[in-house]
């Protein structure tokens, strides 16, 4: 059951997750019936339900016979979101103390398609104002779907412009909020080398990429306008 897996990811044990989902299905029940519903050995069900009670996920609602009822799943999710957000904020503060802001002139070399795609997604998800990107249509489609609402997106193909990747490779350019940029060179699956690229906060590089993407977009628009004015 996917709910059990997700609850475990939030910190519940397998038995706790199974018992809680069983309680949600039953509404109110004696431990023996919860054990049968959840597939938990009866000797384990009492301690499991007590732990759920300690987590604020279940409550005793009767003593003779002993019964348990689940507490609101919505309230649990709200608490979990708040706790996770608090942890992320604390982690951000701690990491900020350990890691200085990257030097603007620094250029970081990256290898591997998975790592490069992940970096592009991170940049898009953290965009606040404007994104420029050009190249690989498949990746651009994916990133456009992740782009936050309200962010100005400038997108273009690189056809008709001077190549910026070696023969047989496919270039991809991305900048975010005039603060960060990535240049990627994708390679064919059968190539001896792997995808590679650079990540930088250098404002000169970011400005050059933005200009290159805007030029590509303008040329594409001019070509489209010309085709409309001269139908075949």
N, C-alpha and C positions, 0 to 999 in steps of 0.2 A: 504494500500500500504506500503510495507516494507521500501521504500525510505523515506516516511514521518516519520515513526517511528525512523529511523536512524538519520534523520535531527533533530528531536526533541531531541534525545539523545545528539546531539552536541550543543543544546542551542536554537534552533528555537522554536517558538510557533507552535501549530498545524496549525493555519491559515497561518503563514509564510511558513511552510514546504509545505503545500498543494498548496499555491500560487506559490512557486518557482518551484515545480514539474510540475504544470500546465503551467507555462511559458516555461519551458524546452520542453514540449510537443508541445506547440503552436509556439514557436520561437519568435514571436512578436505579440502583441495583445492589444486591448483596455481593460480597466479594467473590463467592463461588461462581456466580453467573458472569461476573466481569472476567474471571479467569478463563472460563470456557469461551466467552466471546473473543478474548484477546489471544487465546492460545498460550497462556502463561501457566506454569505448574502451580497448583494450589498452594504449596508451601511458600511460594514466593509472592503471592498476590497481596498478602497483608502488609508486608514491608514496602511493596511497590506503591500501594495506595497511600500509605503513611508518608512516603516521600513526595507523592503528588500533592498531598495536603500541605506539606511543608513548602512546596513551591507555589502554593496558591492556585493550584489547578483543580483541586477536588476538596470536598467537604463532607464530613459525617452528617447525615440527616436523620439518623435513627440508631438506636442502641439495641432494640429487641424486636426484630433482628437488626444487626448492624448493617447499615446501608451507606453507600457513598453516592454523591451526585457531582457531576462535573461543574466547574465554574466557567464563566464565559470565555469562549475561545477568542472573541473579539478583544476582550480586556487583556488576555494573555498576549495577543499579537501587538496591542498598543504598548504594553509594558516592554515587550521584546524590542520593538522599534526604538523606543526611548532609550533603553539600555544600550542597544547597539550604537545609536547615534552618540551617546555619551562616551562610549569607548573609542569611537572614531575620533571624536574631538580631543580626548585625552591623548590618543596616539599621535595625532597631528601636532599637539603641543610638544610632546616628548621628542618626536623626530625633528621638529624644528630646532630644538635646542642642540641636537646632535649633528644635524646636517646643515651647513650654511647654504644660502641660496646659490645656485650655479652661477659661475662667472659668465657675463654676457658673451665673452669671446670664446668660451669653451665649445668644442665640437665633440660629440660622443659618437663613436662608431658602433654600429649594431649589425648583427648577423642573424639570419634565420627568419623565414617568412612569418612564422607564428609570432615571434617577438615584435616584429615590425608592424604587423597588423594590430596587435594588442596595443602598441604605442599610439597608433593612429586613432584607435577607438577611444583611448584615454583622453587624447587631446580633444576630440570631438565632444565627448561627454562633459568636459570641463569648460567648454566654450561659453562665453558670456555675451560677446558682441558680434564678432565677425570671423568667418572661416573662409579661407581660399583653398581650393584643391583642384588638381588637374591630373589626368592620367587614367589608368585602369578603371574602366566603366563599372566592372563588377564590384571593386572595392569602393568606388565613389558612391554607388547605389547603396551599399551597406552603411557607409558613414552618413550619407544624407538621411537615412532612416533613423539614425541615432542622434542627429543634430537637435539640440534643445530648441524649443519654440522661442521665437523672438530673435534668434541669432541670424544675422545677415550672411547668407551663403553665396559665395561666388564660385561657380564650378565651370570647368572647361575641359575640352579634349586637347591633346598635344599635337594633333595632326596638323601638318602644314607649317610647323615651327622647327627651328634647328634642333636636332636630337640632343638630348642631355644624358643618354645612356648608351652603352656599348651596343654594337650590332647584336641582335637577338635578344636583348634585354628590354624590359618595359619599365619606364620611369613613372614615378608617382610623387606629386608634390602636395604638401599640406602645411598651412600655417594657421595658428589660432590666436586671435585677439592681438596680433602684432607682438606677441610675447614668446612664441615658441614655433619651431618649424621642424619638419622632417622631410628628407629626400630619400626616396626608396628606389632601388633598382631590383625589380623582380627578374628571375631567370627561369627558363623552361625547366620542366620537371626532370628532363634527362640530362641537364647540364652538370658538369663536374663541380661547379661552384654553387654556393647557396645565395639566396637573396641577401642583399646587404644595403646599408644606408647610413645616414648620419642624422643626429638630432642636435639641435642647437637653439640657443636663446639670443644669438647674435642679431642685433637689429638690422645690420647691413644685409645679411643673408635673407632675413625675413622680408625686408623691403624688396629685394631683387626677386624673390619668389612671388610676392604679391603682384609685382609689375608684370612678370612673365605670365601668370595666370590671367590677369586682366587683359593682357594683349591677346592671349589665346581666345578668351571669351569675346573680345571685340571683333577679332577676325572671323570667328564663327558666326556672330550676329550679322556682320557685313556680308558674308557669303550667303547667309539665309535670306537677307533682304534682297540681294542681287538675284537669287534664284526666283524669288517671288515676283520680281519685276520683269524677269525674262523667262516665262514658263516654256518648257520644252514643247 
